[in-house]
């Protein structure tokens, strides 16, 4: 079955299912961020995550020293 980004939740689940990020919460954050980015490509993080706690979590995820790009 071929998946397209127009189904962002399914796409993110498939692509991050085996991600080795050291913690299940990081995998879930990666999925949530991917879904948001697929739904609004090119938008800034503040526009993707309008709730302050979600925006802070996204920045913390990207700044995490345990993760490599």
N, C-alpha and C positions, 0 to 999 in steps of 0.2 A: 504494500500500500504506500503510495507516494503522499507525503504530507506537504502542504504549502503553508506559508506564514499567515494566510488568511484564517487559519485555525491556530492562533497563538498559544493557547493553553496546551493543546495536543503537541504542537511543535516543541515547546519548551520542555514538556514532560519527557518526550522522546530524547531530545538532545542532552538533557541534564540528568537523565535517569541513572547513569553510571559515573557521574562526575565525582571525582575524588577531591573534595574540598575540606576534608578533615572533620566535618561536623554536618549532620543532617540539616541543621538550621541554615547553614551557608548554602546548601543545595537549594533549599526552598527559597531563599532570598534571590539566588541566581535565577531561578524560574520566574519569580514575580517580576524581577527587573526585565528579563527577556520578554515576558508577555507585555509589559508596559511599553517597551521600546518597539515591539512589533506592531502594537496598536497605534502608535504615534511616532513613526520614524522621524528622526531628525530633531525631535523636541528636546529641550534641556531637562535636566533632572528636576528642577523646581516645577516645571510644567507637567512632568510625568507623575510626580509624587507631590500632591498638593497638601497632604497631611504632614505636619512638621516631623512627626515620629518616623514616618515612612521615608521622608527625604533624608533625615539623619541616618537612618539605617542603610540607605543606598550609599551615602558617602562613606560610612564606616566600612561597608562591604568593599568598596573600591580602594579604600586606604588600608585594608587589612594586610599586615606584613606576612601573614601565613599563606597568602594567595599569590600566585605568579600569573602574570597576564598570559 
